[in-house]
Amino acid sequence: MPIYKMNGRRDGKQKYRVRINFIDALGKARQVDRVTYGSDEAKILELKLLQEIRHEAPAKRITLRELFDEYCEVRKNEIRESTLDKFKRIMEYHIMPELEHIKLEKLDTRLLAQWKLNMENKDISLHTKQAAFSVFRTLLNYAVKMEHISKNPLVRIGNFKSSGEIKKEMDFYTAEEFKKFISVARQNAQEAEKRGFLSEWDYYVFFAIAFYTGLRKGEIHGLQWKDISKGYLSVKRSVTQKLKGEDRETPPKNTASIRTLQMPIPLKKILDEHKKRWKQYDGFTSSFKVCGGTKSLRDTSIENHNKKFAQLAGVKKIRIHDFRHSHVSLLANSGINIQEIARRLGHSKIEMTWNTYSHLYPKEEEKAVEILNKIK
């Protein structure tokens, strides 16, 4: 039930749109949409519309499964499809099997404490447990907002906490390790080209982009040739393969993820060469995917090439996402400030970057003390 900022002002106040999706008493999905001016006025309007909706469709006693279905129906046009799909998978796997038939008013701290205990006993990571808790809390917060329940009982239970679990170290390639890896990838593409296969170049280019830009996998999948111009690369879309059916093309993860990056010379050279290859393809257009042409490379095939190149290069095998970590590690240890790294990664908040990558920054305690020693 978001409030959207729109273009336009009146009497010095910003224009806002208030949109609420809901399920009426007959079980049909409906929407109310209003416009007002001023941030406070928008919040008041949202509350007023919610009251009207509740009067028209009074809260009823529903099960957790019914709440879940309602939430998914309401949110399907408000959040990214991949985000909703992840929400569904976590709910179906970790929460629904145990609690789906429970009426919301019966969902008390005793039941939730038992659910949490059962989760604690599962052989899964702390991160997975916390993700399940977060998703569950979001669903129950929605129930409170829609007045299905008066308060969220999960808050009293509290999220999962570490009990001495050793956090997996973040893997990344050093510059020297990456050189070995990418050299093997290039040699593989050259040998394939001699046999008449140009497609292996796409994998070489994929890993080069991942390391030199820190782009997410889906963002590389979504890159088109029209996004690359005059030494700059623009991130405008993302492609996911985790959803059922065909690939899904969506906007990037958030507004900060829509960004333009200046390319380093090595990557610019790699892409210039690759575009010449693609231009030989009959029917080539600027809308072709940089890696894959008419269709993005398959995730499974990328992973197979990742294993192959690492083994042939004699370096450790890292995850695809760890190429993004490698990008950050190189920049952090070269003194690039956290703001620029956050921008390059497409993070909406610097805190997100710092919480994830602060350990990659070299400790400068001695340098700091040396500076303070000069003040006498």
C-alpha positions as CSV (number, residue, x, y, z in Angstrom):
1,M,0.0,0.0,0.0
2,P,2.6,2.6,-1.1
3,I,2.5,6.3,-1.4
4,Y,4.1,7.5,-4.7
5,K,5.8,10.9,-5.2
6,M,4.6,12.4,-8.5
7,N,5.7,15.3,-10.7
8,G,3.9,18.5,-9.8
9,R,3.3,20.9,-6.9
10,R,0.5,23.0,-5.5
11,D,0.8,25.8,-3.0
12,G,4.4,24.7,-2.5
13,K,3.4,21.1,-1.7
14,Q,4.6,18.0,-3.5
15,K,2.1,15.9,-5.4
16,Y,1.5,12.3,-4.2
17,R,-0.5,9.3,-5.3
18,V,-2.0,7.0,-2.7
19,R,-2.8,3.5,-4.0
20,I,-4.2,0.7,-2.0
21,N,-4.8,-2.9,-3.3
22,F,-7.0,-5.1,-1.2
23,I,-9.3,-8.1,-1.3
24,D,-13.0,-7.3,-0.8
25,A,-15.6,-9.3,1.2
26,L,-16.3,-11.4,-1.9
27,G,-12.6,-12.3,-2.3
28,K,-12.1,-10.2,-5.3
29,A,-8.9,-8.1,-5.8
30,R,-9.7,-4.4,-5.9
31,Q,-7.8,-1.1,-5.9
32,V,-8.4,2.5,-4.8
33,D,-6.3,5.3,-6.2
34,R,-6.2,8.9,-5.0
35,V,-4.1,12.0,-5.5
36,T,-3.2,14.7,-2.9
37,Y,-0.6,17.3,-2.2
38,G,1.8,17.2,0.8
39,S,3.5,14.3,2.6
40,D,1.4,14.6,5.7
41,E,-1.8,14.9,3.7
42,A,-0.8,11.7,1.8
43,K,-0.3,9.8,5.0
44,I,-3.7,11.0,6.4
45,L,-5.4,10.0,3.1
46,E,-3.9,6.6,3.3
47,L,-5.3,6.0,6.8
48,K,-8.7,7.4,5.7
49,L,-8.8,5.0,2.7
50,L,-7.8,2.1,4.9
51,Q,-10.7,2.9,7.3
52,E,-13.1,3.0,4.4
53,I,-11.9,-0.3,3.1
54,R,-12.2,-2.0,6.4
55,H,-15.8,-0.7,6.7
56,E,-16.7,-2.1,3.3
57,A,-14.8,-5.4,3.9
58,P,-14.7,-6.1,7.6
59,A,-11.9,-8.3,8.9
60,K,-12.8,-12.0,9.0
61,R,-11.3,-14.9,10.8
62,I,-8.8,-16.3,8.3
63,T,-6.0,-18.9,8.4
64,L,-2.4,-18.1,7.8
65,R,-2.7,-19.7,4.4
66,E,-5.6,-17.4,3.5
67,L,-3.6,-14.4,4.7
68,F,-0.6,-15.5,2.6
69,D,-2.7,-15.8,-0.5
70,E,-4.3,-12.4,0.1
71,Y,-0.9,-10.8,0.6
72,C,0.5,-12.3,-2.6
73,E,-2.5,-11.1,-4.6
74,V,-2.3,-7.6,-3.2
75,R,1.5,-7.3,-3.6
76,K,1.9,-8.8,-7.0
77,N,1.6,-5.5,-8.8
78,E,3.6,-3.5,-6.2
79,I,6.9,-5.3,-5.9
80,R,9.3,-7.1,-8.3
81,E,8.2,-10.5,-9.4
82,S,11.5,-12.0,-8.3
83,T,11.1,-10.5,-4.9
84,L,7.6,-11.9,-4.5
85,D,8.8,-15.3,-5.8
86,K,11.5,-15.4,-3.1
87,F,9.0,-14.5,-0.5
88,K,6.7,-17.3,-1.6
89,R,9.5,-19.9,-1.7
90,I,10.6,-19.1,1.9
91,M,7.0,-19.1,3.2
92,E,6.1,-22.4,1.5
93,Y,9.3,-24.2,2.6
94,H,9.8,-22.9,6.2
95,I,6.5,-21.7,7.5
96,M,3.4,-23.0,5.7
97,P,4.0,-26.8,6.3
98,E,3.7,-26.2,10.1
99,L,1.3,-23.3,10.4
100,E,-0.8,-22.9,7.3
101,H,-4.1,-24.1,8.8
102,I,-3.8,-22.1,12.0
103,K,-6.4,-19.3,12.4
104,L,-4.6,-15.9,12.9
105,E,-6.3,-15.3,16.3
106,K,-4.8,-18.6,17.5
107,L,-1.3,-17.7,16.3
108,D,0.0,-17.0,19.8
109,T,3.6,-16.8,21.2
110,R,3.4,-20.4,22.3
111,L,2.9,-21.7,18.8
112,L,5.5,-19.3,17.4
113,A,8.0,-20.2,20.0
114,Q,7.6,-23.9,19.0
115,W,8.0,-22.9,15.3
116,K,11.2,-21.1,16.1
117,L,12.5,-24.0,18.1
118,N,11.8,-26.4,15.2
119,M,13.6,-24.0,12.9
120,E,16.6,-23.9,15.3
121,N,16.8,-27.7,15.0
122,K,17.0,-27.7,11.3
123,D,20.3,-28.1,9.6
124,I,20.3,-24.7,7.9
125,S,22.3,-21.6,8.1
126,L,21.6,-18.7,10.5
127,H,21.1,-16.5,7.4
128,T,18.3,-18.8,6.2
129,K,16.6,-18.8,9.6
130,Q,16.8,-15.0,9.8
131,A,15.4,-14.7,6.3
132,A,12.5,-16.9,7.2
133,F,11.8,-14.8,10.3
134,S,11.9,-11.6,8.3
135,V,9.5,-12.9,5.7
136,F,7.1,-14.2,8.4
137,R,7.3,-10.8,10.3
138,T,6.4,-9.0,7.1
139,L,3.3,-11.1,6.5
140,L,2.1,-10.6,10.1
141,N,2.8,-6.8,9.9
142,Y,0.5,-6.8,6.9
143,A,-2.1,-8.6,8.9
144,V,-1.9,-5.9,11.6
145,K,-2.2,-3.2,9.0
146,M,-5.3,-4.8,7.6
147,E,-6.7,-5.3,11.1
148,H,-6.9,-9.1,10.9
149,I,-5.0,-9.0,14.2
150,S,-4.3,-6.3,16.7
151,K,-0.6,-6.8,17.0
152,N,2.2,-8.9,15.6
153,P,2.9,-11.8,18.1
154,L,6.2,-12.6,16.3
155,V,7.8,-9.5,17.7
156,R,7.8,-10.9,21.2
157,I,9.6,-14.0,20.0
158,G,12.6,-12.2,18.5
159,N,14.7,-13.1,15.5
160,F,17.3,-15.9,15.4
161,K,20.7,-15.0,16.9
162,S,24.1,-16.5,16.5
163,S,25.0,-19.3,18.9
164,G,28.7,-19.4,18.0
165,E,28.1,-20.3,14.3
166,I,31.2,-19.5,12.3
167,K,30.3,-17.2,9.5
168,K,31.5,-18.3,6.1
169,E,34.4,-16.3,4.9
170,M,33.7,-14.1,1.9
171,D,35.6,-15.5,-1.1
172,F,37.1,-13.3,-3.7
173,Y,39.9,-13.3,-6.3
174,T,43.0,-11.1,-6.0
175,A,44.1,-9.3,-9.1
176,E,46.7,-12.0,-9.7
177,E,44.2,-14.8,-9.3
178,F,41.7,-13.2,-11.6
179,K,44.4,-12.7,-14.3
180,K,45.1,-16.5,-14.2
181,F,41.3,-17.2,-14.4
182,I,40.5,-14.8,-17.2
183,S,43.6,-15.9,-19.2
184,V,42.3,-19.4,-19.2
185,A,38.8,-18.2,-20.2
186,R,40.3,-16.2,-23.2
187,Q,42.4,-19.2,-24.3
188,N,39.3,-21.4,-24.2
189,A,37.4,-19.0,-26.4
190,Q,40.3,-18.7,-28.9
191,E,40.5,-22.5,-29.2
192,A,36.7,-22.8,-29.7
193,E,36.8,-20.1,-32.3
194,K,39.3,-22.1,-34.3
195,R,36.7,-24.9,-34.4
196,G,34.1,-22.4,-35.6
197,F,32.4,-21.7,-32.3
198,L,32.2,-18.1,-31.3
199,S,29.8,-18.6,-28.4
200,E,32.6,-19.3,-25.9
201,W,33.6,-15.7,-26.1
202,D,30.4,-14.8,-24.2
203,Y,31.6,-16.5,-21.1
204,Y,34.9,-14.8,-21.2
205,V,33.2,-11.5,-21.5
206,F,30.7,-12.3,-18.8
207,F,33.4,-12.9,-16.2
208,A,35.4,-9.9,-17.3
209,I,32.3,-7.6,-16.8
210,A,31.6,-9.3,-13.4
211,F,35.1,-8.5,-12.1
212,Y,35.7,-5.1,-13.6
213,T,32.3,-3.6,-12.7
214,G,30.9,-5.6,-9.8
215,L,27.6,-6.0,-11.5
216,R,25.1,-8.5,-10.2
217,K,24.5,-11.6,-12.4
218,G,21.0,-10.5,-13.4
219,E,22.3,-7.1,-14.4
220,I,24.9,-8.7,-16.7
221,H,22.2,-10.9,-18.2
222,G,20.2,-7.7,-18.9
223,L,23.0,-5.7,-20.5
224,Q,22.4,-4.8,-24.2
225,W,24.8,-3.3,-26.6
226,K,22.8,0.0,-26.6
227,D,23.8,0.3,-22.9
228,I,27.4,0.7,-23.8
229,S,28.7,3.9,-25.3
230,K,31.8,6.1,-25.3
231,G,33.6,4.2,-22.5
232,Y,30.5,4.0,-20.2
233,L,28.3,1.2,-19.3
234,S,24.7,1.8,-18.1
235,V,22.7,-0.6,-15.9
236,K,19.0,-0.3,-16.8
237,R,17.5,-3.7,-16.4
238,S,17.9,-7.1,-14.8
239,V,17.1,-10.6,-16.0
240,T,16.3,-13.5,-13.7
241,Q,16.1,-17.2,-14.6
242,K,14.8,-18.5,-11.2
243,L,11.1,-18.0,-12.0
244,K,9.0,-20.6,-13.7
245,G,8.7,-20.2,-17.4
246,E,10.7,-17.8,-19.6
247,D,13.3,-15.4,-18.4
248,R,11.9,-12.3,-16.6
249,E,13.3,-8.9,-17.5
250,T,12.6,-6.3,-14.8
251,P,14.1,-2.9,-13.7
252,P,17.2,-3.3,-11.5
253,K,16.9,-4.1,-7.8
254,N,16.2,-0.5,-6.7
255,T,16.5,3.0,-8.0
256,A,20.2,3.3,-6.9
257,S,20.9,0.2,-9.1
258,I,20.1,2.2,-12.2
259,R,23.6,3.6,-12.7
260,T,26.2,4.5,-15.3
261,L,29.8,3.3,-14.7
262,Q,33.0,4.4,-16.5
263,M,34.7,1.4,-17.9
264,P,38.4,0.6,-17.3
265,I,40.5,0.4,-20.4
266,P,40.9,-3.4,-20.3
267,L,37.2,-4.0,-20.2
268,K,36.5,-1.4,-22.9
269,K,39.0,-3.2,-25.1
270,I,37.3,-6.6,-24.4
271,L,33.9,-5.2,-25.2
272,D,35.0,-3.4,-28.4
273,E,36.5,-6.7,-29.7
274,H,33.3,-8.6,-28.7
275,K,31.0,-6.2,-30.4
276,K,33.0,-6.7,-33.7
277,R,32.3,-10.4,-33.3
278,W,28.6,-9.9,-32.8
279,K,28.3,-7.5,-35.7
280,Q,29.2,-10.4,-38.0
281,Y,26.0,-12.1,-36.9
282,D,23.2,-11.7,-39.4
283,G,20.4,-9.6,-37.9
284,F,22.5,-8.1,-35.2
285,T,20.9,-5.1,-33.5
286,S,21.8,-2.9,-30.5
287,S,19.1,-4.7,-28.5
288,F,21.1,-7.9,-28.5
289,K,22.4,-9.1,-25.1
290,V,26.1,-8.4,-24.7
291,C,26.5,-12.0,-23.4
292,G,24.2,-14.3,-25.3
293,G,22.7,-12.3,-28.2
294,T,19.0,-13.0,-28.5
295,K,18.9,-14.8,-25.1
296,S,20.9,-14.5,-21.9
297,L,23.5,-17.2,-21.1
298,R,22.1,-20.0,-18.9
299,D,23.0,-19.8,-15.2
300,T,23.9,-23.5,-15.1
301,S,26.3,-23.1,-18.1
302,I,28.0,-20.1,-16.5
303,E,28.6,-22.1,-13.4
304,N,30.0,-25.0,-15.4
305,H,32.4,-22.7,-17.1
306,N,33.3,-21.1,-13.8
307,K,34.4,-24.5,-12.4
308,K,36.2,-25.4,-15.6
309,F,38.2,-22.1,-15.8
310,A,39.1,-22.2,-12.1
311,Q,40.4,-25.7,-12.3
312,L,42.5,-25.1,-15.4
313,A,43.9,-21.9,-14.0
314,G,44.9,-23.6,-10.7
315,V,42.9,-21.1,-8.6
316,K,40.2,-21.7,-6.0
317,K,36.7,-21.9,-7.3
318,I,34.5,-19.0,-6.1
319,R,30.8,-18.3,-6.6
320,I,29.5,-16.1,-9.4
321,H,28.5,-13.5,-6.8
322,D,32.0,-13.6,-5.4
323,F,33.3,-11.8,-8.5
324,R,31.3,-8.8,-7.2
325,H,33.1,-9.3,-3.9
326,S,36.4,-9.4,-5.8
327,H,35.6,-6.1,-7.4
328,V,35.0,-4.5,-3.9
329,S,38.1,-6.1,-2.3
330,L,40.4,-4.7,-5.0
331,L,39.0,-1.2,-4.7
332,A,38.7,-1.2,-0.9
333,N,42.4,-2.2,-0.5
334,S,43.4,0.4,-3.1
335,G,41.9,3.2,-0.9
336,I,38.7,3.9,-2.9
337,N,36.1,5.4,-0.5
338,I,33.0,3.6,0.6
339,Q,30.7,6.1,-1.2
340,E,32.1,5.4,-4.6
341,I,32.0,1.6,-4.0
342,A,28.4,1.9,-2.9
343,R,27.5,3.8,-6.1
344,R,29.3,1.3,-8.3
345,L,27.5,-1.6,-6.6
346,G,24.1,0.1,-6.9
347,H,23.5,0.0,-3.1
348,S,20.7,2.3,-1.9
349,K,22.4,3.0,1.4
350,I,26.1,3.2,2.3
351,E,25.4,1.4,5.5
352,M,24.5,-1.7,3.4
353,T,27.9,-1.5,1.7
354,W,29.8,-1.0,5.0
355,N,28.0,-3.8,6.9
356,T,28.8,-6.2,4.1
357,Y,32.4,-5.1,3.2
358,S,33.9,-3.2,6.1
359,H,36.2,-6.2,6.9
360,L,37.8,-5.8,3.5
361,Y,39.1,-2.4,4.3
362,P,42.7,-2.4,5.6
363,K,43.1,-1.4,9.3
364,E,44.7,2.0,9.7
365,E,45.0,2.2,13.4
366,E,48.8,2.9,13.3
367,K,48.3,5.6,10.6
368,A,45.6,7.3,12.7
369,V,47.7,7.3,15.8
370,E,50.7,8.7,13.9
371,I,48.6,11.6,12.8
372,L,47.4,12.3,16.3
373,N,50.9,12.0,17.7
374,K,51.9,15.2,15.7
375,I,49.4,17.3,17.7
376,K,51.4,18.5,20.7
